[in-house]
């Protein structure tokens, strides 16, 4: 419908059958499915706080780094508020901690996000929850996450220390 003037950022209409796919935009669906051709159809990517997070998360889930880079280059990280950025990065961090494969795209997507200036600024409670969840993850993956946080200064030294500290005994 793009050729007819449809807005790729608009969310689909309400569906009386409760079809879950209608609460996402065409662009979000295309990014999540890795449809490169859709980005070629969208002449200009327009970052907005309203949909930046959903599109960035969808691009991170894709196995195609060029889709994520297109959003980063268009300024979608800058369009996100700090809280949304932290939530997105928390999800990516946890996802990578559980990856069974060294070449998992989440490691790379986080590296791209961090290298592009994304910052992880969690609250103390979020850090504790992330640490607890990461304890069940793969050791090598957790090390990779911490390494990326340090390398790109994507979190303060205090946040990193709190994330990797030994939990208090109860």
Secondary structure, 3 states (H helix, E strand, C coil): CHHHCCCCCCECCCCCCCCHHHHCEHHHHHHHHCCHHHHHHCCCCCCCCCCHHHHHHHHHHCCCHHHHHHHHHHCHHHHCCHHHHHHHHHHHHHHHHCCCCCCCHHHHHHHHHHHCCCCCCCCHHHHHHHHHHHCCCCHHHHHHHHHHHHHCCCCCHHHHHHHHCCCCCC
